[in-house]
């Protein structure tokens, strides 16, 4: 490997995480048995035992926004890139190639009837990546969940000839959006796809729910591997925890989905009735929270 960065002594012939790691959690989501948080950053806690685990580390390496997951003798060859990666037996693909400009947020492709796709938030910008995503079918819409994830939205939308969506509460972050969601009423923006404004994390945060099956929650809530439940990240609720509580109370009634697909934090799949009950309880818990100083380093997804 032609790289001026020093290889740690313990990783002379092994996978390791270099010192560029920003502790974004992306790699831990993809290879939780192999990568864990140690000392405020990700670290390889066990080397792969077979080809399947080796593939998990390649996925983590291609997703990592800082390209911090390395092996001294193994190049990240394009043919080993698994993205976009289908999530089980779903109509959703994980884009991978997370961007430093969105704090390493996940982005998704949602397959629609007729072979078209919607992109929810965006990966890092790359023309070859855009071509790879588009090869699966035309992308008609780029749905931004909130202002923190707008970084590459306009560029991908223009490349695809797609409509770029944002809520008016975050419109100043992408004033040239093609479609602007307004107010707090839910709206059907495509057949079977609903936008649920959820001010709280930011003034213009939105949930996108498709087919009563998939919920793209942005940074509004996520699945915590620490608590084994749906949680809000109150330490990074930029706009208002009280508004988030009110939004959840308003939206939880009638919200139905099976897959929770956040920007940060773990993804999970549960029966719709169980998800509904967990969201209801989340709304109750959030109502008890009070504003606190914002501290991104305090988040434990």
N, C-alpha and C positions, 0 to 999 in steps of 0.2 A: 504494500500500500504506500503510495507516494503522498505522504501527509506530514507536515511539519509539526503537528501536534504530538506531544509526548504520549506514549502508550504506557499506562500504569504497569508497574512491575508485575502485579498479580494477573495481568491480562495479556501476557506476551503471546498466548495462543488461545485466546478465549474471547467471547463476547464481553463488552464492557460499555459503560456509559461515560462519555467524556465530560469535561468541566463546563461545557456550554449548556448543559441541562438547566431548564427553567422551572422544573417541577410542575409541569402542566398536566400530568396524569395520563396523557394520551397513550403512552406505551404500557402503562399499568392496566389500562382498560383492555388492551389487546392481548397481553401476555401476563395475566395476573399471577400465575404460578411461578413465573421466571423473573419478573421485575417487580420490585417493591420500593416504597419510599424509605430512604435511609439518610438521616442527617439533613433533611430538607431538600432532597433531590432523589431522582430515581436511581436505582442501582440494580445490576444483575445479581440476583440472589441464588440462582442455580443455572448451570449450563444446560442446554437442551440435551435430552436423552435419545431423541429419535428424529426422523425427518419431519414429523408433524410439528414438534416443538420448534424445530429449526425454522419452519415456515412462519410460526407465530412471531419469532424474533425478526424475521424479514419484514413481516407486516408492520411491526412496531417501528422498525427502522425507517421504512418508507413513509409512515405516518408522522413520525417525530418532526416537529417544526424546526428544530435546530440541527437535525441530522446528527444527534449525539450518540446514537446507538451504533456501535462499531464492532468490527472484528479485524484484527491485524492483517489477515490473509484472505479475506473474502470481500470482494467488491460488490456493491449493490447494483447488480446488473439489471437492466430494464426487464428482462424476461422473468425475473423473480418478483417483480412488483405485482401484488395481488389486487390492486385497486383499479376500478371500483369493485368493492367486495359485497356480494349479496349477503344480507342478514337472514340466515336460515331460509325458511320457505316463505319469503315475503316479497312484496313489490318494492322494497327499499334496498338501495345499495349505499354503503359507506364510501364516501369519496376518497378518504385518506389524504395524504399530502397536506396535513394541517398547516396553517399559516401562522407565522410569528405575529402578523399584523392583527390577528383576532385572538391573541393569547392562546393559540393552539386549539381553537374551537373545532368541533366536529362539523362536517357538512354531509349532506345526503342527496341522493337522487331518488325521486319518487316516480315509479313507472306508472303510466296512466293507460287506460284503454285506447287502443288504436296505435300504440307504439310510441307515443310522445312521453316526455319526462318533465318534471319540475325539479329544480335544484333548490334545496333549502339551506341557506347560508352558503358560504363558498370556501373551497380549499385555496391553497396558495395559487397565484396566477402563473400559468404556463400554457403556451400555445399547444405543445404536445398533449398536455393533460386535457385541455378543452377538446381537442380532436378525439381523444380517447373516450371522454364522456359522451360526446355527440355521436360517436360511432354506434352507440346503443340505441339511438333514436333522437329525433329533434327535441331540443329543450325549449319549451314555450314560455316558461316563467322562472324567474329567480326570486324566491321568497326570503326576505330578510326578517329575522326574528326581532332584531333591535339594533341600536346604533353601534354597539361594540363589534358587530360582525359585518359592517358594510364594506370593509376594506377593498375587496375585489369584486363587489357586486356589479358595478357599472361595466367593468371590463368584460366580465363573463356574459352579462346580458347583451352587450353590444356584439360580442363574438358569436353568440347563439342567435341573435335577432330576437331575443326574448324580452318580455315585459319584466321590469324591475319593480318590486313591491316593498313598501315601507309604511309604517303608521305615521300619521301626522305629528305625533308626539316626538318622533325622532327624525322628522323630515329635514332638519337643518344639517344632519349628518350625510344626507344624500338628496339634495334639493332638486336634482334632475330625475327623480324616480318617475316611472311611467304610470304607476298606479299607487294611489295614496289611500290607505284605510283611515277612517275617521270615527271619532267617538268611541264608545265602549260596547256597542251592539255587535253581536256576532254577524258575520256575513259569509255567504257562500260565494267563493271567488272562482270556482270551477266545479264541474259536476262531481259532487261527493267530497269536495275540499272546502273546509270552513276556516276562516280566520277569526280567532277569539282575542280581541284586544285585552291585554293583561297588564296595565300599568303597575309598576312596582320596582322591579329591577332597574328599568329605565321608564321614562314617561311613555315611551312608544313601544314597549314590549308586546309581542304577539305570540299566541299559540296557533299553530296550524295543525288541524286534525283532518285526516283523510280516511274516508270510508268507515268511519267509526272504529278504526283499527289502529291507526298510527298517529301518535301525538308528538309533534316536533316542538319541544318546549323552550328552545333557546337557552337562556340562563335563568328562566323563571323558577323552575324546579327540576330536580334530577333524582336518580336513584343512588342512594348512598350505600357503598359497600361497608361503611362503618356501622350504620344503624340498621341496615337491611330494610329500608323503607324509603318512601318519597320524601324529599326534604327541600327546603328553600335555603339558599346561601345568604343568610341575613347580614353577614359581614361584608358582602359585596352587593348589597341592595342599594344601588347608587341613588335612586329617586326617593322611594318612601316605603318603609315596611308596612305602615298603616294602609297605604294604597294597595300594596300587594295583598294584604289580608282581605281588604274589601273586594279586590278583583277575584281572588280565589272563592270567596263566599258567593259572589255573583255568578261565577262561571262554573263552579263545581256542580251546580244543579243541572242535570241533563248532559254533562260532559261524559262522553263514552269513548273508550279506546282500550286497546290491548297491549300495544307497544309504546313504551316511553323512550323517546329518542332525543336526548338533550344535546345542547352545545358542549357542555362540560359535565363530567360525571358519568356514571355508568348507565348503560342501556339495560332495559329489562322487559320481559314479556310475562304477563299475567292475565288470567281471565278478566273480561271487561267488568264484571260485577265486583271483583276484588279491587281492581284499579279504581273504580268509582268510590268504593268505601275508603280506600287509602287517600284519595284526593279530598274527600269530605273531612277526614280526620286531619289532614294537612291544613285545611282551611281553619279548622278549630285551633290547632296548635299555633298557627301563624298569627291569629288574632291576639294571642297572649304575648307575642314578642314586642319588644320596645326598640326604638332606634338605638344603634350602637355605632361607634366609630368604624369607618370602613377600613378594612385591612385585608388585602388579597392574600397575604401570606398565611392568614388564619384559616383559609378554606381547606377542608379535608373532604374531597369528593368521595 
